[in-house]
Every structure is written in C-alpha cells, then in structure tokens.
Amino acid sequence: MTSAPGKTYLLVIGVFYIAFGGISIALSFNGLLNAGTWDITQPTASGISWNVYYIILLIGSLLRITAGAMGVMYRTRLEKSALLLTIGIICFGYAILYMVSSSMIIYGGLVDGLGASLLIGLFVPALYVFGAHKNLTEYKSQSSK
C-alpha cells in the first residue's frame, strides 16, 4: 500500500465541494425558477440578466460537485493524481472567472466587488490543487524507482 500525501486535502475539499455544490445547485434552480417573483428580472449593475448569473453559478456548481466526487474517490489512487490536478486547475480557473464575472454582474465593477468571500473562493481550489500536486509528486517519485 502506497501512501498518498495529499489525500486529506482531497478528502476535505472534496466533501466541501460536494456539500456546498449541492446547496449552490439548489440556489441556482431556485433563482432561475423564481426569476419573475423576486423582481430580479431587472438587469444587474452591468446590464446582464440575472438568469445569466444563475446559469454561470449552476455550471460552477456542477463542476465543483464533479471535482469533489472525483477527489473523494481517487484521493488514495496515485495514478489518478494527474487527472485530479487537471480538474483542480480547472476549478481554480473557474474561481477566477467567477470572481471577475460576479464582481462585474452584481457590483458593476472589479474594484467594488472584490470582497473577502470572493478571495476565499480562490483558497479552496488552491488547496485541492495542492493535494493533487502532492500525490502527483509522490507518484512520480515512486514511478522513477
């Protein structure tokens, strides 16, 4: 049995992604289905429809649930660490895109919209990438022996 040094990172962040991804999917559908009752049919600060924002949120939710499930499933399988690293980088890229787009959509600009919660959104996928990278490094060192 080989040790997987990043398994704890992948497990914790994976469970986090699954739990909060599910909540985010529920909120996305709620926002899309109730668009007429909340008076959110008005455009956002940037002029984009709220439905576009909820679709972006839904796509990210599905991505996080997928990444979380794969992180939990493959946390001890070192041969899958390259796949997990790729998924982690995609999640990190999505977090950056979401940070910029939600700042523009909701607040109307980057300076006004960059809050602590959006920056924390970069920290979580960074931990996922870190765990996958640790496993990949261990896999490469075992493969070279």
For each residue, the residues with C-beta under 8 A, 3 or more apart:
1:
2: 78 138 142
3: 138
4: 7 75 76 77 78 81 135 138
5: 134 135 137 138
6: 9 10 75 81 130 131 132 133 134 135 138
7: 4 10 11 75 76 131 135
8: 11 12 131
9: 6 12 13 127 128 130 131 132 134
10: 6 7 13 14 71 72 74 75 84 128 131 132 135
11: 7 8 14 15 71 72 75
12: 8 9 15 16 127
13: 9 10 16 17 68 71 124 125 127 128 131
14: 10 11 17 18 67 68 69 70 71 72 75 128
15: 11 12 18 19 68 72
16: 12 13 19 20 68 124
17: 13 14 20 21 64 65 67 68 71 91 124 128
18: 14 15 21 22 64 65 68 69 72
19: 15 16 22 23
20: 16 17 23 24 64
21: 17 18 24 25 61 62 64 65 68
22: 18 19 25 26 61 65
23: 19 20 26 27
24: 20 21 27 28 57 58 60 61 64
25: 21 22 28 29 58 61 62 65
26: 22 23 29 30
27: 23 24 30 31 57
28: 24 25 31 32 54 55 57 58 61
29: 25 26 32 33 58
30: 26 27 33 34
31: 27 28 34 35 38 40 50 51 53 54 57
32: 28 29 35 51 54 55 58
33: 29 30
34: 30 31 37 38
35: 31 32 38 40 41 50 51 54
36: 41
37: 34
38: 31 34 35
39: 42
40: 31 35 50
41: 35 36 49 50
42: 39 50
43: 46 47 48 49 50
44: 47 48 49 50 53 105 106 108
45: 105 106 107 108 109
46: 43 104 105 108
47: 43 44
48: 43 44 52 53 105
49: 41 43 44 52 53
50: 31 35 40 41 42 43 44 53 54
51: 31 32 35 54 55
52: 48 49 55 56 105
53: 31 44 48 49 50 56 57 101 102 105 106
54: 28 31 32 35 50 51 57 58
55: 28 32 51 52 58 59
56: 52 53 59 60 98 101 102 105
57: 24 27 28 31 53 54 60 61 98
58: 24 25 28 29 32 54 55 61 62
59: 55 56 62 63
60: 24 56 57 63 64 94 98
61: 21 22 24 25 28 57 58 64 65
62: 21 25 58 59 65 66
63: 59 60 66 67 90 91 94
64: 17 18 20 21 24 60 61 67 68 91
65: 17 18 21 22 25 61 62 68 69
66: 62 63 69 70 87
67: 14 17 63 64 70 71 87 88 90 91 128
68: 13 14 15 16 17 18 21 64 65 71 72
69: 14 18 65 66 72 73
70: 14 66 67 73 74 80 83 84 87
71: 10 11 13 14 17 67 68 74 75 84 87 128 131 132
72: 10 11 14 15 18 68 69 75
73: 69 70
74: 10 70 71 77 80 81 83 84
75: 4 6 7 10 11 14 71 72 131 135
76: 4 7
77: 4 74 80 81
78: 2 4 81 135 136 138 139 142
79: 139
80: 70 74 77 83 84
81: 4 6 74 77 78 84 85 132 133 135 136 138 139
82: 85 86 136 139
83: 70 74 80 86 87
84: 10 70 71 74 80 81 87 88 128 131 132 135 136
85: 81 82 88 89 129 132 133 136
86: 82 83 89 90
87: 66 67 70 71 83 84 90 91 128 132
88: 67 84 85 91 92 125 128 129 131 132
89: 85 86 92 93 129
90: 63 67 86 87 93 94
91: 17 63 64 67 87 88 94 95 125 128 129
92: 88 89 95 96 122 125 126 128 129
93: 89 90 96 97
94: 60 63 90 91 97 98 125
95: 91 92 98 99 121 122 124 125
96: 92 93 99 100 122
97: 93 94 100 101
98: 56 57 60 94 95 101 102 118 121
99: 95 96 102 103 114 118 119 121 122
100: 96 97 103 104 110
101: 53 56 97 98 104 105
102: 53 56 98 99 105 106 113 118
103: 99 100 106 107 109 110 112 113 114 118
104: 46 100 101 107 108 109 110 113
105: 44 45 46 48 52 53 56 101 102
106: 44 45 53 102 103 113
107: 45 103 104 112 113
108: 44 45 46 104 112 113
109: 45 103 104 112 113
110: 100 103 104 113 114
111: 114
112: 103 107 108 109
113: 102 103 104 106 107 108 109 110 118
114: 99 103 110 111 118 119
115: 118 119
116: 119 120
117: 120 121
118: 98 99 102 103 113 114 115 121 122
119: 99 114 115 116 122 123
120: 116 117 123 124
121: 95 98 99 117 118 124 125
122: 92 95 96 99 118 119 125 126
123: 119 120 126 127
124: 13 16 17 95 120 121 127 128
125: 13 88 91 92 94 95 121 122 128 129
126: 92 122 123 129 130
127: 9 12 13 123 124 130 131
128: 9 10 13 14 17 67 71 84 87 88 91 92 124 125 131 132
129: 85 88 89 91 92 125 126 132 133
130: 6 9 126 127 133 134
131: 6 7 8 9 10 13 71 75 84 88 127 128 134 135
132: 6 9 10 71 81 84 85 87 88 128 129 135 136
133: 6 81 85 129 130 136 137
134: 5 6 9 130 131 137 138
135: 4 5 6 7 10 75 78 81 84 131 132 138 139
136: 78 81 82 84 85 132 133 139 140
137: 5 133 134 140 141
138: 2 3 4 5 6 78 81 134 135 141 142
139: 78 79 81 82 135 136 142 143
140: 136 137 143 144
141: 137 138 144 145
142: 2 78 138 139 145
143: 139 140
144: 140 141
145: 141 142
